[in-house]
Amino acid sequence: MARDYAQDLSGMGRPVSLGSALSGAWGRTLTVFGPRCPYRVGDTVMGDDPFSGRREGVVVWQDRRSVGVKTPYGVFFFDHRLVKPLD
């Protein structure tokens, strides 16, 4: 089977400095303690945003800080702090 991409081998075999290794580990540690979105794909929610209005729908996309809510009018993206679970 033919592939339509080729792996970039330019980074292989280069030495890794202690500073870059510690920087990467520190960055991964900080993301663990960062804000997380409490909603999962498939949850029914209501998003209330002053610019796009109040929308009810299902979460179809979830990131660490935002959610995509699918409504009959399309998909709207909200900050997770502006979204509440639908009762």
Protein Blocks (a to p, Z undefined) as FASTA:
>chain_A
ZZfbdcdfklgoiacdfklmmmmmmmmmmmmmmccdfbdehiacddddfklopaddddfb
dcfkbccdddfkbccdddfklpccdZZ
